Amino acid sequence: MRWTGVLLVFFGAVMFSTKAILVKLAFREVQMDAVTLLALRMLFSMPFFLGAAFWSKQQGENKLTTRQWTAVAVLGLLGYYLSSLFDFVGLQYISAGLERLILFLYPSFVALINFIWLKQVLSKRQRWALLLTYTGLAIAYLGEFQVDQQNPNFLLGSFLIFLCSITYAFYIAGSGKMIPQVGVTRFTAYAMLASTFGVWVHFLLTHSVNALQFSPAVWRYGILLAVFATVIPAFMIAAGMKRIGSNNAAIVSSIGPVSTIVQAYFFLGEKMHAGQFIGTVLVVAGVILIGWKGGVRLTKGEIRQDSRL
């Protein structure tokens, strides 16, 4: 049972890490803008989350209150509409490897949010983790800047991914409070459907429906992003967390940045440099410290559910 959970989280994290690679390849091959690509991702994901919502309703669970509906919708819009929008736009300007490193700061932001919002005391281990994480990012960022200093939008792309990490951290922190009340499957399904609504409103306000040209390449990237890099890993990691707990899952999922950097080297031709390697090691070490048993203080509800995705 335990090894099943480890494998689910490990392969789920690896599959999630392919998202940046697929987005970069789609920009290169299909040449569509970030909002259109995001709309396609959510369109192809929607049937799966509608099915999950229907299944959870059939289980006879209690109806959500207006306050719960509002909280789930807001978290969904924050975590998978705004966060994904910042991510997709930012990926137009920086490398996939750097994107994953900046995005992987979200566990440290969750710890800071819990410190400020929930008044949870930062342990000595967490303080060391934050120091390691931000030192690692600084080293990797400086190394990447030297490699990509001719890029005029480097700082803009970095800032957008930074915003993505912050908004996703708020989603994670908020979901820790809502999942015990709503349930893992129902929360995930409803939050994703809310984000789908937000993405498509944004798309229809800024684009014509004729902008969707369903060529074979568009179908391929839309389905891969939706199924392989979104739906399957989301449920894999949720199932894995149930078996091994959030702390252990955070440690196992630290394979994500490493996986992205390796894939970016082989599939995108991105250069690997010493600063990136050292920074990745420090960021991963910081996340492991945050996820180590006793590092993040979970609420009783989070401990029961053991899922924050």
PyMOL commands that set and color helices and strands:
alter all, ss='L'
color gray80, all
select helices_A, chain A and resi 2-29+34-58+66-90+96-103+106-117+124-147+154-182+184-206+209-211+216-252+255-268+274-291+300-305
alter helices_A, ss='H'
color red, helices_A
deselect
rebuild
show_as cartoon
